[in-house]
């Protein structure tokens, strides 16, 4: 993942992980690249220093955001907004996995944030089918779910 950060975005000043799932991943990426690491909570703490961002971030530093999973992109983009509010220069986001929902694509496009992922739902389903981990009936069900998961079995 660290090599992907540099290949896609060049060398940032800081790596930011989105709390909580991407804190460990982001810390490992930052360590591999020899870069500072920060993380972003969904909202500021209600006590103590009331930080939303933990770690040192100077204005105008370039940041690559690390995320574990992209569904709608809402929490990921909330982290980007918090970083931008601190005058960070967001180079983009690298995530492990995305469902590839249209809403996420639209949300990232609206916020003008470049997103790359290591894998996605289509590849996962393809591999599960090719290795006979799932049967054709299950594949059809999974593909049907993918069309509109928020309305699934309602």
MDAnalysis code that builds the backbone (N, CA, C; Angstrom):
import MDAnalysis as mda
import numpy as np

u = mda.Universe.empty(462, n_residues=154, atom_resindex=np.repeat(np.arange(154), 3), trajectory=True)
u.add_TopologyAttr("name", ["N", "CA", "C"] * 154)
u.add_TopologyAttr("resid", np.arange(1, 155))
u.add_TopologyAttr("resname", ["UNK", "UNK", "UNK", "UNK", "UNK", "UNK", "UNK", "UNK", "UNK", "UNK", "UNK", "UNK", "UNK", "UNK", "UNK", "UNK", "UNK", "UNK", "UNK", "UNK", "UNK", "UNK", "UNK", "UNK", "UNK", "UNK", "UNK", "UNK", "UNK", "UNK", "UNK", "UNK", "UNK", "UNK", "UNK", "UNK", "UNK", "UNK", "UNK", "UNK", "UNK", "UNK", "UNK", "UNK", "UNK", "UNK", "UNK", "UNK", "UNK", "UNK", "UNK", "UNK", "UNK", "UNK", "UNK", "UNK", "UNK", "UNK", "UNK", "UNK", "UNK", "UNK", "UNK", "UNK", "UNK", "UNK", "UNK", "UNK", "UNK", "UNK", "UNK", "UNK", "UNK", "UNK", "UNK", "UNK", "UNK", "UNK", "UNK", "UNK", "UNK", "UNK", "UNK", "UNK", "UNK", "UNK", "UNK", "UNK", "UNK", "UNK", "UNK", "UNK", "UNK", "UNK", "UNK", "UNK", "UNK", "UNK", "UNK", "UNK", "UNK", "UNK", "UNK", "UNK", "UNK", "UNK", "UNK", "UNK", "UNK", "UNK", "UNK", "UNK", "UNK", "UNK", "UNK", "UNK", "UNK", "UNK", "UNK", "UNK", "UNK", "UNK", "UNK", "UNK", "UNK", "UNK", "UNK", "UNK", "UNK", "UNK", "UNK", "UNK", "UNK", "UNK", "UNK", "UNK", "UNK", "UNK", "UNK", "UNK", "UNK", "UNK", "UNK", "UNK", "UNK", "UNK", "UNK", "UNK", "UNK", "UNK", "UNK", "UNK", "UNK", "UNK"])
u.atoms.positions = np.array([
    [0.832, -1.188, 0.000],
    [0.000, 0.000, 0.000],
    [0.876, 1.251, 0.000],
    [1.988, 1.189, 0.727],
    [2.901, 2.328, 0.761],
    [3.442, 2.618, -0.635],
    [3.791, 1.571, -1.374],
    [4.298, 1.756, -2.740],
    [3.225, 2.364, -3.635],
    [1.970, 1.980, -3.415],
    [0.863, 2.537, -4.196],
    [0.700, 4.029, -3.909],
    [0.848, 4.424, -2.662],
    [0.740, 5.847, -2.318],
    [1.721, 6.644, -3.158],
    [2.974, 6.221, -3.156],
    [3.990, 6.967, -3.902],
    [3.778, 6.874, -5.409],
    [3.369, 5.720, -5.899],
    [3.163, 5.553, -7.339],
    [2.006, 6.417, -7.843],
    [0.968, 6.534, -7.056],
    [-0.234, 7.265, -7.486],
    [-0.121, 8.760, -7.191],
    [0.316, 9.104, -5.984],
    [0.257, 10.486, -5.528],
    [1.617, 11.167, -5.379],
    [2.685, 10.430, -5.539],
    [3.983, 10.997, -5.210],
    [4.179, 10.936, -3.706],
    [5.192, 11.602, -3.221],
    [5.498, 11.550, -1.785],
    [4.800, 12.696, -1.058],
    [3.834, 12.358, -0.191],
    [3.169, 13.418, 0.588],
    [4.027, 13.829, 1.779],
    [3.593, 14.853, 2.476],
    [4.248, 15.274, 3.714],
    [3.779, 14.444, 4.904],
    [2.508, 14.026, 4.844],
    [1.857, 13.359, 5.980],
    [0.910, 12.282, 5.453],
    [0.773, 11.203, 6.217],
    [-0.247, 10.180, 5.965],
    [-1.307, 10.332, 7.050],
    [-2.577, 10.335, 6.639],
    [-3.696, 10.437, 7.591],
    [-4.550, 9.186, 7.504],
    [-4.852, 8.597, 8.640],
    [-5.760, 7.455, 8.699],
    [-7.123, 7.913, 9.182],
    [-8.164, 7.302, 8.646],
    [-9.527, 7.610, 9.067],
    [-9.881, 6.674, 10.222],
    [-10.286, 7.258, 11.350],
    [-10.632, 6.472, 12.529],
    [-11.918, 5.690, 12.270],
    [-11.996, 4.518, 12.789],
    [-10.974, 3.818, 13.547],
    [-10.322, 2.725, 12.721],
    [-11.016, 2.250, 11.704],
    [-10.540, 1.109, 10.928],
    [-9.238, 1.326, 10.197],
    [-8.920, 2.541, 9.832],
    [-7.712, 2.785, 9.038],
    [-6.563, 3.363, 9.851],
    [-6.707, 3.444, 11.161],
    [-5.615, 3.975, 11.972],
    [-4.391, 3.062, 11.880],
    [-4.573, 1.783, 12.118],
    [-3.449, 0.848, 12.062],
    [-2.844, 0.765, 10.669],
    [-3.683, 0.722, 9.665],
    [-3.216, 0.630, 8.281],
    [-2.426, 1.882, 7.917],
    [-2.986, 3.037, 8.234],
    [-2.315, 4.292, 7.934],
    [-0.992, 4.422, 8.663],
    [-0.947, 3.980, 9.909],
    [0.296, 4.042, 10.683],
    [1.370, 3.176, 10.042],
    [0.987, 2.006, 9.553],
    [1.955, 1.127, 8.887],
    [2.448, 1.738, 7.578],
    [1.550, 2.360, 6.828],
    [1.943, 3.020, 5.580],
    [2.909, 4.162, 5.873],
    [2.567, 4.982, 6.854],
    [3.445, 6.100, 7.222],
    [4.814, 5.589, 7.650],
    [4.834, 4.542, 8.450],
    [6.097, 3.974, 8.916],
    [6.930, 3.461, 7.735],
    [6.300, 2.761, 6.816],
    [7.011, 2.222, 5.648],
    [7.598, 3.336, 4.788],
    [6.923, 4.476, 4.756],
    [7.388, 5.604, 3.952],
    [8.273, 6.572, 4.735],
    [8.396, 6.338, 6.043],
    [9.183, 7.242, 6.881],
    [8.548, 8.614, 7.006],
    [7.217, 8.641, 7.061],
    [6.470, 9.901, 7.127],
    [5.713, 10.034, 8.436],
    [5.391, 11.273, 8.822],
    [4.541, 11.469, 10.001],
    [3.130, 10.901, 9.755],
    [2.497, 10.504, 10.845],
    [1.143, 9.949, 10.780],
    [0.212, 10.754, 11.671],
    [-0.982, 10.994, 11.159],
    [-2.063, 11.601, 11.937],
    [-3.310, 10.765, 11.711],
    [-4.297, 10.939, 12.576],
    [-5.582, 10.301, 12.283],
    [-6.716, 11.265, 12.551],
    [-7.838, 10.973, 11.894],
    [-8.990, 11.868, 11.936],
    [-10.197, 11.115, 12.485],
    [-10.776, 11.674, 13.544],
    [-12.007, 11.114, 14.124],
    [-13.214, 11.602, 13.332],
    [-14.350, 10.926, 13.488],
    [-15.576, 11.392, 12.818],
    [-16.013, 12.780, 13.275],
    [-15.697, 13.100, 14.535],
    [-16.042, 14.422, 15.090],
    [-15.066, 14.730, 16.220],
    [-14.971, 15.994, 16.602],
    [-14.066, 16.340, 17.705],
    [-14.461, 15.625, 18.999],
    [-13.463, 15.302, 19.801],
    [-13.742, 14.704, 21.105],
    [-14.571, 15.684, 21.935],
    [-15.367, 15.163, 22.824],
    [-16.200, 16.028, 23.660],
    [-15.485, 16.438, 24.945],
    [-14.261, 15.959, 25.149],
    [-13.509, 16.297, 26.360],
    [-12.041, 16.525, 26.003],
    [-11.249, 16.858, 27.002],
    [-9.820, 17.079, 26.776],
    [-9.590, 18.232, 25.816],
    [-8.721, 18.027, 24.861],
    [-8.396, 19.076, 23.889],
    [-9.455, 19.217, 22.797],
    [-10.403, 18.294, 22.777],
    [-11.516, 18.320, 21.820],
    [-11.025, 18.247, 20.366],
    [-9.946, 17.499, 20.152],
    [-9.382, 17.359, 18.814],
    [-10.190, 16.414, 17.936],
    [-10.300, 16.772, 16.698],
    [-10.812, 15.836, 15.694],
    [-9.633, 15.179, 14.992],
    [-8.552, 15.926, 14.855],
    [-7.333, 15.419, 14.231],
    [-6.284, 15.238, 15.313],
    [-5.728, 14.032, 15.385],
    [-4.664, 13.748, 16.356],
    [-3.351, 13.620, 15.607],
    [-2.365, 14.376, 16.067],
    [-1.058, 14.383, 15.440],
    [-0.760, 15.776, 14.924],
    [0.471, 15.984, 14.478],
    [0.909, 17.307, 14.062],
    [0.681, 17.513, 12.568],
    [0.006, 18.604, 12.239],
    [-0.275, 18.946, 10.849],
    [-0.097, 20.445, 10.674],
    [0.858, 20.833, 9.836],
    [1.047, 22.236, 9.488],
    [0.123, 22.602, 8.335],
    [-0.269, 23.857, 8.276],
    [-1.055, 24.350, 7.142],
    [-0.272, 24.114, 5.854],
    [-1.001, 23.766, 4.813],
    [-0.465, 23.560, 3.463],
    [0.390, 22.313, 3.287],
    [0.465, 21.446, 4.297],
    [1.175, 20.186, 4.089],
    [0.338, 19.286, 3.195],
    [1.007, 18.501, 2.353],
    [0.294, 17.564, 1.481],
    [0.009, 16.283, 2.249],
    [-1.214, 15.780, 2.070],
    [-1.688, 14.631, 2.831],
    [-2.319, 13.609, 1.886],
    [-1.983, 12.347, 2.096],
    [-2.721, 11.249, 1.485],
    [-3.501, 10.587, 2.608],
    [-4.794, 10.420, 2.387],
    [-5.685, 9.832, 3.384],
    [-5.801, 8.333, 3.101],
    [-5.684, 7.537, 4.153],
    [-5.801, 6.082, 4.062],
    [-7.119, 5.667, 4.702],
    [-7.840, 4.795, 4.008],
    [-9.135, 4.301, 4.498],
    [-9.176, 2.788, 4.316],
    [-9.993, 2.128, 5.119],
    [-10.123, 0.685, 4.955],
    [-11.221, 0.340, 3.950],
    [-12.404, 0.901, 4.121],
    [-13.570, 0.510, 3.329],
    [-14.344, 1.737, 2.871],
    [-14.725, 1.730, 1.601],
    [-15.560, 2.799, 1.059],
    [-16.919, 2.206, 0.723],
    [-17.954, 2.715, 1.367],
    [-19.326, 2.343, 0.973],
    [-19.952, 3.561, 0.305],
    [-20.458, 4.511, 1.094],
    [-20.995, 5.743, 0.498],
    [-19.928, 6.829, 0.379],
    [-18.869, 6.694, 1.148],
    [-17.809, 7.697, 1.164],
    [-18.031, 8.801, 2.176],
    [-19.154, 8.767, 2.867],
    [-19.498, 9.856, 3.778],
    [-18.464, 10.052, 4.893],
    [-18.114, 8.998, 5.609],
    [-17.165, 9.149, 6.718],
    [-15.772, 9.485, 6.204],
    [-15.408, 8.930, 5.071],
    [-14.101, 9.212, 4.480],
    [-13.989, 10.681, 4.094],
    [-15.018, 11.190, 3.464],
    [-15.012, 12.582, 3.020],
    [-15.170, 13.548, 4.189],
    [-15.795, 13.095, 5.265],
    [-15.862, 13.893, 6.490],
    [-14.443, 14.126, 7.020],
    [-13.611, 13.094, 6.959],
    [-12.216, 13.226, 7.380],
    [-11.480, 14.215, 6.478],
    [-11.716, 14.137, 5.174],
    [-11.095, 15.069, 4.232],
    [-11.508, 16.500, 4.554],
    [-12.789, 16.702, 4.840],
    [-13.274, 18.048, 5.193],
    [-12.570, 18.584, 6.441],
    [-12.376, 17.714, 7.433],
    [-11.698, 18.136, 8.662],
    [-10.249, 18.528, 8.366],
    [-9.601, 17.774, 7.502],
    [-8.218, 18.097, 7.130],
    [-8.142, 19.399, 6.333],
    [-9.078, 19.578, 5.421],
    [-9.106, 20.817, 4.636],
    [-9.371, 22.027, 5.534],
    [-10.186, 21.843, 6.569],
    [-10.464, 22.935, 7.506],
    [-9.192, 23.367, 8.238],
    [-8.215, 22.452, 8.303],
    [-6.920, 22.772, 8.915],
    [-5.894, 23.157, 7.839],
    [-6.398, 23.462, 6.653],
    [-5.599, 23.940, 5.519],
    [-4.633, 22.897, 4.965],
    [-4.994, 21.622, 5.086],
    [-4.185, 20.564, 4.483],
    [-4.427, 20.537, 2.979],
    [-3.415, 20.148, 2.244],
    [-3.506, 19.963, 0.807],
    [-3.719, 18.467, 0.562],
    [-4.934, 18.082, 0.227],
    [-5.274, 16.669, 0.060],
    [-4.873, 16.205, -1.333],
    [-3.932, 15.261, -1.369],
    [-3.494, 14.707, -2.648],
    [-4.479, 13.654, -3.146],
    [-5.127, 12.962, -2.221],
    [-6.095, 11.941, -2.576],
    [-6.255, 10.940, -1.460],
    [-7.013, 9.884, -1.761],
    [-7.297, 8.842, -0.781],
    [-7.007, 7.487, -1.399],
    [-6.419, 6.601, -0.593],
    [-6.183, 5.226, -0.985],
    [-6.873, 4.339, 0.038],
    [-7.745, 3.467, -0.448],
    [-8.498, 2.571, 0.428],
    [-8.215, 1.125, 0.046],
    [-8.489, 0.238, 0.955],
    [-8.311, -1.183, 0.676],
    [-9.409, -1.694, -0.240],
    [-10.649, -1.299, 0.030],
    [-11.780, -1.917, -0.675],
    [-12.902, -0.912, -0.872],
    [-13.598, -1.037, -1.988],
    [-14.813, -0.265, -2.230],
    [-15.900, -1.173, -2.783],
    [-17.124, -0.868, -2.389],
    [-18.267, -1.543, -2.998],
    [-18.553, -0.978, -4.386],
    [-18.023, 0.200, -4.665],
    [-18.224, 0.818, -5.973],
    [-19.624, 1.372, -6.170],
    [-20.274, 1.755, -5.088],
    [-21.623, 2.307, -5.201],
    [-21.572, 3.653, -5.925],
    [-22.592, 3.897, -6.739],
    [-22.684, 5.165, -7.473],
    [-22.668, 6.358, -6.528],
    [-23.301, 6.208, -5.383],
    [-23.355, 7.324, -4.435],
    [-21.944, 7.714, -3.979],
    [-21.071, 6.738, -3.769],
    [-19.694, 7.047, -3.375],
    [-18.966, 7.745, -4.514],
    [-19.116, 7.224, -5.706],
    [-18.479, 7.843, -6.870],
    [-18.902, 9.299, -6.995],
    [-20.190, 9.539, -6.860],
    [-20.715, 10.901, -6.946],
    [-20.220, 11.779, -5.796],
    [-20.173, 11.220, -4.591],
    [-19.703, 11.988, -3.431],
    [-18.242, 12.402, -3.588],
    [-17.405, 11.498, -4.060],
    [-15.991, 11.831, -4.260],
    [-15.823, 12.841, -5.388],
    [-16.623, 12.693, -6.431],
    [-16.550, 13.638, -7.546],
    [-16.989, 15.028, -7.097],
    [-18.073, 15.096, -6.337],
    [-18.579, 16.373, -5.832],
    [-17.541, 17.083, -4.970],
    [-16.827, 16.321, -4.145],
    [-15.818, 16.902, -3.248],
    [-14.458, 17.060, -3.941],
    [-14.379, 16.617, -5.200],
    [-13.140, 16.724, -5.974],
    [-11.966, 16.036, -5.265],
    [-12.224, 14.802, -4.792],
    [-11.200, 14.010, -4.115],
    [-10.932, 12.769, -4.958],
    [-9.666, 12.569, -5.292],
    [-9.262, 11.410, -6.076],
    [-9.204, 10.186, -5.168],
    [-9.891, 9.121, -5.569],
    [-9.937, 7.885, -4.792],
    [-9.378, 6.736, -5.616],
    [-8.500, 5.979, -4.984],
    [-8.007, 4.728, -5.557],
    [-8.179, 3.649, -4.500],
    [-8.432, 2.424, -4.955],
    [-8.579, 1.310, -4.023],
    [-7.742, 0.126, -4.498],
    [-7.389, -0.715, -3.549],
    [-6.627, -1.910, -3.883],
    [-7.518, -2.995, -4.475],
    [-8.783, -3.008, -4.084],
    [-9.716, -4.003, -4.612],
    [-11.127, -3.449, -4.568],
    [-12.064, -4.222, -5.132],
    [-13.458, -3.771, -5.178],
    [-14.414, -4.965, -5.201],
    [-15.684, -4.648, -5.085],
    [-16.734, -5.667, -5.001],
    [-16.768, -6.560, -6.238],
    [-16.656, -5.962, -7.412],
    [-16.728, -6.745, -8.643],
    [-15.615, -7.791, -8.689],
    [-14.390, -7.388, -8.336],
    [-13.263, -8.323, -8.341],
    [-13.468, -9.417, -7.299],
    [-13.951, -9.048, -6.129],
    [-14.211, -10.021, -5.067],
    [-15.208, -11.079, -5.535],
    [-16.304, -10.640, -6.131],
    [-17.335, -11.561, -6.594],
    [-16.805, -12.432, -7.735],
    [-16.044, -11.821, -8.626],
    [-15.447, -12.575, -9.737],
    [-14.541, -13.688, -9.208],
    [-13.697, -13.356, -8.242],
    [-12.791, -14.353, -7.671],
    [-13.554, -15.438, -6.919],
    [-14.573, -15.043, -6.187],
    [-15.385, -16.014, -5.453],
    [-16.073, -16.981, -6.409],
    [-16.506, -16.474, -7.548],
    [-17.159, -17.313, -8.551],
    [-16.152, -18.231, -9.247],
    [-15.025, -17.672, -9.675],
    [-14.012, -18.452, -10.390],
    [-13.412, -19.567, -9.541],
    [-13.340, -19.374, -8.249],
    [-12.774, -20.386, -7.357],
    [-13.847, -21.305, -6.772],
    [-15.073, -21.148, -7.259],
    [-16.218, -21.949, -6.799],
    [-16.510, -21.776, -5.316],
    [-16.129, -20.620, -4.781],
    [-16.465, -20.311, -3.402],
    [-17.965, -20.035, -3.281],
    [-18.535, -19.496, -4.343],
    [-19.980, -19.274, -4.401],
    [-20.535, -19.966, -5.642],
    [-21.808, -20.328, -5.552],
    [-22.498, -20.963, -6.674],
    [-23.156, -19.885, -7.535],
    [-23.585, -20.262, -8.722],
    [-24.173, -19.299, -9.655],
    [-25.387, -18.597, -9.055],
    [-26.221, -19.335, -8.337],
    [-27.402, -18.723, -7.699],
    [-26.977, -17.647, -6.692],
    [-25.942, -17.939, -5.921],
    [-25.424, -16.967, -4.959],
    [-24.834, -15.757, -5.683],
    [-24.144, -15.996, -6.787],
    [-23.581, -14.910, -7.582],
    [-24.687, -13.975, -8.046],
    [-25.769, -14.552, -8.550],
    [-26.904, -13.735, -9.006],
    [-27.487, -12.917, -7.859],
    [-27.602, -13.523, -6.696],
    [-28.121, -12.809, -5.527],
    [-27.188, -11.659, -5.141],
    [-25.888, -11.919, -5.130],
    [-24.915, -10.883, -4.770],
    [-24.907, -9.742, -5.780],
    [-25.051, -10.058, -7.044],
    [-25.090, -9.016, -8.066],
    [-26.390, -8.211, -7.965],
    [-27.471, -8.869, -7.612],
    [-28.748, -8.179, -7.432],
    [-28.671, -7.239, -6.221],
    [-28.077, -7.716, -5.123],
    [-27.881, -6.879, -3.934],
    [-27.095, -5.628, -4.289],
    [-26.062, -5.798, -5.089],
    [-25.167, -4.700, -5.452],
    [-25.894, -3.568, -6.169],
    [-26.978, -3.884, -6.868],
    [-27.723, -2.871, -7.625],
    [-28.369, -1.839, -6.711],
    [-28.863, -2.282, -5.555],
    [-29.539, -1.347, -4.660],
    [-29.543, -1.894, -3.218],
    [-28.411, -1.877, -2.552],
    [-28.309, -2.492, -1.226],
    [-29.184, -1.827, -0.162],
    [-29.454, -0.544, -0.306],
    [-30.263, 0.133, 0.715],
    [-31.713, -0.313, 0.676],
    [-32.135, -0.902, -0.411],
    [-33.521, -1.400, -0.523],
    [-33.606, -2.913, -0.436],
    [-32.478, -3.547, -0.150],
    [-32.425, -5.007, -0.136],
    [-33.365, -5.586, 0.923],
    [-34.266, -6.445, 0.478],
    [-35.219, -7.164, 1.336],
    [-36.043, -6.267, 2.244],
    [-36.401, -5.104, 1.744],
    [-37.248, -4.229, 2.558],
    [-38.677, -4.348, 2.118],
])
